[in-house]
Amino acid sequence: METIGFIGLGIMGGPMADNLREADYEVVVYNRSEDKADDFVEGGGEKASSPREAAEKSDVVITMLPDSPQVEEIVLGEDGVAEGVSEGMLYIDMSSIAPATSRKVHEVLEEKGADAVDAPVSGGQPAAESGELAIMVGGSDDAVERARPILEVMGKAVTHIGPPGAGQVAKAANQVVVALTIQAISEALTLARKSGVDAAKVREALLGGLAQSKILEMHGERMLEHEFDPGFKLSLHRKDLAIALQAAREEGVPLLATAQAAEVMNALIASGHGDDDHAVIASFYEELAGVSEGESAKS
């Protein structure tokens, strides 16, 4: 079994690292908040003092970080992963970042004789905990096949999209679909409530027809209950839409509805909802419509 260096023990990264340890991988962790790393090693494993040390002690390094600047700093910065890699190592970035950043990191590590793949995920905290993430992978055939057994510990669906950066393009597309679906459900349930109709029964009916989706099932329930503890923070989804919109500008693709969804998120973040689950979008429409919490929400 290869030793894995895991960097980033947040809402998603923590349970992902747990799953690797439970699959009998030796895991060396690094996290800026040392208490999370300390909590992890209490259950078995080792703590590194820097990303460089995590790389030096590992055959494979995985990062799960918030955004492109953090990945660049952790991998390419002082005492970063790139300073600790050796020829033949594998680097897997499971963060959601700009495709251009993924390609840049890949080129740097390739010059050092290391393979790199980008493998962003979808499914949120529940799927991270259960090991049922959807994982979108970019990289060479050989690198992806080497990474696959590790990725399959954390995900139920591992899809090789294409060359380096392709996984990040797929994740950007995923986040567009998720954002617009949450927005559509928010509008639909707010319409039901404002019309004096039982929104819970509307959701039940929609789940039995063409409108059925995982998002309607999971986030529709959050909206009915007004339970917005984060499975995936709104601020992080807004970051992902910024990546999608930037990629769209570079490719000359109009993302009209995505731009609107991003502005809805901006308004919610400005009013203090950035750390809430992205299903909190429903509250934006309820406020605009003058719908009070619980009004025709459920029977």
N, C-alpha and C positions, 0 to 999 in steps of 0.2 A: 504494500500500500504506500502510495506517495504521501509525503508530508506536505500539508497545505498551510500556507500563510494566509490568514484571512484578516482583511483590514476594513473596518467599518461595522460596528456592532449596534446599529440603530434598530428601528422598528422592524425593518426587513432583515438586515444583516445578522442580527443576534440569533433569531431562529434558524436562519440558513446555516450559520456556523454550528449551531446545536445539532442539526440534522447530519452534517458531515461527521461530527464527532460520534454521534450515535451509530453511524455506518462504519465505525472503527478506523476512520482516518485520524492520523496524528495532526492536530491543528495548533498552529502557532498564531496567536492573535495580536493585533495592534489596534488601539483605539485611542483617540485624543482624550476622551474622558476615561481616565484609568480605572474608575470604579467599575465600569462595564467590563473591562478586560479582567479585572480581579474577580468579579462575579463569575465570569466564564471559566477561568482556570480552576476555580473551586470545584467544578464538576469534572475536571480533567483537561489537560492541555497545557500550553505554555504561553507566557506573555513576552512579547518582544518590546524593546525600548524604543524602536524606530521602525519605519517601513523598510529601511535598508536591512536591519537585523532580521525582520520577518522574512525577507527575500533570501538572505544568506542561509537561513535555517530550513528552507523549504525547497521542494521540487516544483511546486505550483503555487502561485500567488493569486488570490482573488481579492478584488476591491469591490465594495458596495458603498458608494459615497454619494453625497447630495447632488453634485453638479460638476460641470467641466473644470472650473478653476481648482476644485479640491482634488480631482483626479490628476490634473497636471502637477499640482504641488506635491502630492503624495508619491507620484510615480517619477516625475522628472526633476523635482526640487532637491534641495540639499538633504542628504541622508535619506533620499527617496529609494523607491523600489529599483529604479534603473541602476543605482550604485551598488546594489547587492545581487543583481542577477548574474547567472553564469550561463555559459553556452549550454543549450539543450533544455533550459527551463521553459515553463509555460506560464503565461500571464493571462488571466481571465478577468475582464472588467464587466461587472454585472450592474454597474450604475447606469442611469439614464442620462446620457450626455450628448453633445453635438457630434454628429458623424465626423466632422473635420477633426475634432479632438481625438477621436478613436483612431483615425488614420495617422495622425501625428505621433501618438504614443506607439502605435504599431511599428512605424518606421524607425523610431529611436531604438526600440527593443530588438527589432530585426537586425540592426547594425551590431548589436551585442551578442547575436547568436541565439536569441530567445524567440520563441513563438508567442503570438498574442492573438486573442480572440475577444470580440465584444459580444456580450451575452446579456443584454438587458432583459428584465422580467416583467410579467404582468400577473395580477392576481391578488395583490395586496397582502396585508399581514396574515389573514387566515390561510392563504395558500402558502405563504412562506413557512408558517408553523407546521402545516400538514405535509409539506414537501410536494405540493401539487402546482407549483408555478408553471406558467407558460414562458418558455425561454426562447428568445429570438437571437440567432447566432450569426456573426460575421467573422470570416477568417478563412485560411486555406483549408483544404480538405483534410490534410494530415493533422493540423492543429485542432480542428473541430472534432475529429474522431478521437484524438487523445483526450480532449476535454469532456467528451460525451458521458463516460461513466460517472464522472464527478457531477456533471450537470443533472444527470438523471436521478441523483440522490435528492436534489433540491426541486426538481420539476417533473411533471407528468407528461409534458409535451415539449420536446427539444427540436427546434426546426432550424436547419442550416439555411439561412437566407441567401448568402452570397459572400463576396470578398470582404476584407476589413471595412468596417463602417456600415455594412448592410444591415446588421442587427439593430443598430441605432436608428436607421431609417424606418425599419419595421416598427420599432417602439414608438417613434414619433407618430406614425400612422395609427398605431393602437391608441395612443393618448388622444388623438383627434376623435376617434370613434367613441371612446369612453366619455369624453367631455360632452360631446354633442348628444349622446344618449342620456346622460344624467340631466342635461338641460331639457331635453324633450320630455322626460318623465316628470321633471319638476313642473313644467308648464301644464302637462296633462293632469296631474294630481291637483294642482292649484285650480285649474278650471273646474274639476269635479267639486272641490270644496266650495268654491265661490258660487257654484250652481246649486248648492245645498244637497249634493249627492254624496253618498257614503264612499269616500275615496278608497277605503280598504276593499270594498266590493268591486270598485272599478279596477283596482290593481289585480284582484283575483280573476276578473273576467279577461283582462289583457294577458295575463299569464297563460291563459288557455288558447290564445289565438296567435296571429302572425306577429304581434308586438312583443311576444314573449322574449325575454333575454335574461342572462345572468344578472345584468345591472338592475333590471326591473325587479327581479327576485330579491336581490340583496339590498340595493340602495333604496328601492321602493319601500322596503320595510323600515329602513332608517328614517326615511322622510315621514312615514306615518307615525313613528314613535318619537320623532324629533331627538334621536340619539346620534350625536355627531362626534363622539369620541373617535379619534383618527385611526382608521385602518390605513388610510393614505391621506396625508395632509393636503389641504387645498393649495397651500403655497408651493408645494412640490409639483402638483399638477400644473399650476400656472407656469412654473419653470419649464416643464415639458412642452407646454404649448408655445412658449417662446422659442424653444428649439425647433419645433415644427414650423413656426412662422418664418424663422430665419432660413431654414432649409428651403422653404417654399419660395422665399424671395430670391435665393441663389439660383433656383431652378426655373423661376418664372411661372410658378403655379399659384393661382388665386385660391386662398383658403378663406372665403368670405364668412362662413358660419363659425369657423374656428376663431377668427379675429373677434367676433362678437362674444363668443364664450369666454375668451381671454379678458375682455373688458368687464364682463359680469364678475369674473374671479377677482379682477383688480378692485372692483367696488367692494366686494366682500372682505378682501384683505385689508383695504383701507379702513373698514369699520371693525377690524379686530378679529376676523374669522380665519386668519391664515393658518392657524394650528388646528382648526376643525377638520373633520373628514370632508372630502370634496362633495359629498351628498348635501352639504349645507347650502348648496346652490338653490335648493328648494325654498329655503327661507327668504332668499332674495325676491323670488316671484311672489311668495305669500305676502311679503311686506308691500310690494308694489300693488297687489290686488286688494290689500286691506283684509286679508284673511288671518284670523287669530289662530294661535296654536290649538290644535284639537278640534277646530270647527269642521264638522263633517269629515273628520279624519278616518274614523272607523266606527263600526257598530259596537 
